[in-house]
Amino acid sequence: MRNSSFVEPCVMNTKAEVVQALEDFNYGRFGQIPDDALQPFHHRH
């Protein structure tokens, strides 16, 4: 029996929208992370 209290996300994008989003990401059109932004901790040796 399926649990009806959990609804899976439904994303409806056309192929053209997905291609555009990937191009935007690859060309840096999603903006830049500021230098003072919180970053994951990387232990330095």
Chimera marker file (.cmm) of the C-alpha trace (Angstrom):
<marker_set name="trace">
<marker id="1" x="0.000" y="0.000" z="0.000" r="1" g="1" b="0" radius="0.5"/>
<marker id="2" x="1.319" y="3.412" z="-0.964" r="1" g="1" b="0" radius="0.5"/>
<marker id="3" x="1.728" y="6.071" z="1.713" r="1" g="1" b="0" radius="0.5"/>
<marker id="4" x="-0.436" y="8.930" z="0.450" r="1" g="1" b="0" radius="0.5"/>
<marker id="5" x="0.978" y="11.384" z="3.030" r="1" g="1" b="0" radius="0.5"/>
<marker id="6" x="4.211" y="11.593" z="1.034" r="1" g="1" b="0" radius="0.5"/>
<marker id="7" x="3.990" y="13.347" z="-2.299" r="1" g="1" b="0" radius="0.5"/>
<marker id="8" x="6.937" y="13.072" z="-4.644" r="1" g="1" b="0" radius="0.5"/>
<marker id="9" x="8.062" y="16.273" z="-6.354" r="1" g="1" b="0" radius="0.5"/>
<marker id="10" x="6.941" y="16.645" z="-9.926" r="1" g="1" b="0" radius="0.5"/>
<marker id="11" x="9.171" y="18.706" z="-12.175" r="1" g="1" b="0" radius="0.5"/>
<marker id="12" x="7.770" y="19.638" z="-15.541" r="1" g="1" b="0" radius="0.5"/>
<marker id="13" x="10.394" y="21.168" z="-17.791" r="1" g="1" b="0" radius="0.5"/>
<marker id="14" x="10.687" y="20.975" z="-21.512" r="1" g="1" b="0" radius="0.5"/>
<marker id="15" x="13.870" y="19.641" z="-23.092" r="1" g="1" b="0" radius="0.5"/>
<marker id="16" x="14.678" y="23.181" z="-24.236" r="1" g="1" b="0" radius="0.5"/>
<marker id="17" x="14.381" y="24.483" z="-20.639" r="1" g="1" b="0" radius="0.5"/>
<marker id="18" x="16.708" y="21.770" z="-19.352" r="1" g="1" b="0" radius="0.5"/>
<marker id="19" x="19.249" y="22.497" z="-22.088" r="1" g="1" b="0" radius="0.5"/>
<marker id="20" x="19.040" y="26.239" z="-21.322" r="1" g="1" b="0" radius="0.5"/>
<marker id="21" x="19.564" y="25.619" z="-17.601" r="1" g="1" b="0" radius="0.5"/>
<marker id="22" x="22.627" y="23.462" z="-18.286" r="1" g="1" b="0" radius="0.5"/>
<marker id="23" x="24.063" y="26.094" z="-20.630" r="1" g="1" b="0" radius="0.5"/>
<marker id="24" x="23.436" y="28.816" z="-18.047" r="1" g="1" b="0" radius="0.5"/>
<marker id="25" x="25.196" y="26.728" z="-15.386" r="1" g="1" b="0" radius="0.5"/>
<marker id="26" x="28.147" y="25.879" z="-17.634" r="1" g="1" b="0" radius="0.5"/>
<marker id="27" x="28.646" y="29.532" z="-18.625" r="1" g="1" b="0" radius="0.5"/>
<marker id="28" x="28.459" y="30.795" z="-15.029" r="1" g="1" b="0" radius="0.5"/>
<marker id="29" x="25.130" y="32.550" z="-15.426" r="1" g="1" b="0" radius="0.5"/>
<marker id="30" x="23.902" y="31.386" z="-12.005" r="1" g="1" b="0" radius="0.5"/>
<marker id="31" x="26.007" y="34.036" z="-10.294" r="1" g="1" b="0" radius="0.5"/>
<marker id="32" x="29.118" y="33.756" z="-8.193" r="1" g="1" b="0" radius="0.5"/>
<marker id="33" x="29.731" y="32.767" z="-4.607" r="1" g="1" b="0" radius="0.5"/>
<marker id="34" x="30.908" y="35.813" z="-2.609" r="1" g="1" b="0" radius="0.5"/>
<marker id="35" x="34.318" y="35.524" z="-0.941" r="1" g="1" b="0" radius="0.5"/>
<marker id="36" x="32.747" y="35.938" z="2.513" r="1" g="1" b="0" radius="0.5"/>
<marker id="37" x="30.065" y="33.264" z="1.955" r="1" g="1" b="0" radius="0.5"/>
<marker id="38" x="29.893" y="30.262" z="4.260" r="1" g="1" b="0" radius="0.5"/>
<marker id="39" x="31.909" y="27.446" z="2.745" r="1" g="1" b="0" radius="0.5"/>
<marker id="40" x="32.322" y="23.798" z="3.676" r="1" g="1" b="0" radius="0.5"/>
<marker id="41" x="35.252" y="23.223" z="5.992" r="1" g="1" b="0" radius="0.5"/>
<marker id="42" x="38.318" y="21.753" z="4.307" r="1" g="1" b="0" radius="0.5"/>
<marker id="43" x="41.006" y="20.535" z="6.664" r="1" g="1" b="0" radius="0.5"/>
<marker id="44" x="44.387" y="21.818" z="5.587" r="1" g="1" b="0" radius="0.5"/>
<marker id="45" x="47.353" y="19.554" z="6.142" r="1" g="1" b="0" radius="0.5"/>
<link id1="1" id2="2" r="1" g="1" b="0" radius="0.2"/>
<link id1="2" id2="3" r="1" g="1" b="0" radius="0.2"/>
<link id1="3" id2="4" r="1" g="1" b="0" radius="0.2"/>
<link id1="4" id2="5" r="1" g="1" b="0" radius="0.2"/>
<link id1="5" id2="6" r="1" g="1" b="0" radius="0.2"/>
<link id1="6" id2="7" r="1" g="1" b="0" radius="0.2"/>
<link id1="7" id2="8" r="1" g="1" b="0" radius="0.2"/>
<link id1="8" id2="9" r="1" g="1" b="0" radius="0.2"/>
<link id1="9" id2="10" r="1" g="1" b="0" radius="0.2"/>
<link id1="10" id2="11" r="1" g="1" b="0" radius="0.2"/>
<link id1="11" id2="12" r="1" g="1" b="0" radius="0.2"/>
<link id1="12" id2="13" r="1" g="1" b="0" radius="0.2"/>
<link id1="13" id2="14" r="1" g="1" b="0" radius="0.2"/>
<link id1="14" id2="15" r="1" g="1" b="0" radius="0.2"/>
<link id1="15" id2="16" r="1" g="1" b="0" radius="0.2"/>
<link id1="16" id2="17" r="1" g="1" b="0" radius="0.2"/>
<link id1="17" id2="18" r="1" g="1" b="0" radius="0.2"/>
<link id1="18" id2="19" r="1" g="1" b="0" radius="0.2"/>
<link id1="19" id2="20" r="1" g="1" b="0" radius="0.2"/>
<link id1="20" id2="21" r="1" g="1" b="0" radius="0.2"/>
<link id1="21" id2="22" r="1" g="1" b="0" radius="0.2"/>
<link id1="22" id2="23" r="1" g="1" b="0" radius="0.2"/>
<link id1="23" id2="24" r="1" g="1" b="0" radius="0.2"/>
<link id1="24" id2="25" r="1" g="1" b="0" radius="0.2"/>
<link id1="25" id2="26" r="1" g="1" b="0" radius="0.2"/>
<link id1="26" id2="27" r="1" g="1" b="0" radius="0.2"/>
<link id1="27" id2="28" r="1" g="1" b="0" radius="0.2"/>
<link id1="28" id2="29" r="1" g="1" b="0" radius="0.2"/>
<link id1="29" id2="30" r="1" g="1" b="0" radius="0.2"/>
<link id1="30" id2="31" r="1" g="1" b="0" radius="0.2"/>
<link id1="31" id2="32" r="1" g="1" b="0" radius="0.2"/>
<link id1="32" id2="33" r="1" g="1" b="0" radius="0.2"/>
<link id1="33" id2="34" r="1" g="1" b="0" radius="0.2"/>
<link id1="34" id2="35" r="1" g="1" b="0" radius="0.2"/>
<link id1="35" id2="36" r="1" g="1" b="0" radius="0.2"/>
<link id1="36" id2="37" r="1" g="1" b="0" radius="0.2"/>
<link id1="37" id2="38" r="1" g="1" b="0" radius="0.2"/>
<link id1="38" id2="39" r="1" g="1" b="0" radius="0.2"/>
<link id1="39" id2="40" r="1" g="1" b="0" radius="0.2"/>
<link id1="40" id2="41" r="1" g="1" b="0" radius="0.2"/>
<link id1="41" id2="42" r="1" g="1" b="0" radius="0.2"/>
<link id1="42" id2="43" r="1" g="1" b="0" radius="0.2"/>
<link id1="43" id2="44" r="1" g="1" b="0" radius="0.2"/>
<link id1="44" id2="45" r="1" g="1" b="0" radius="0.2"/>
</marker_set>
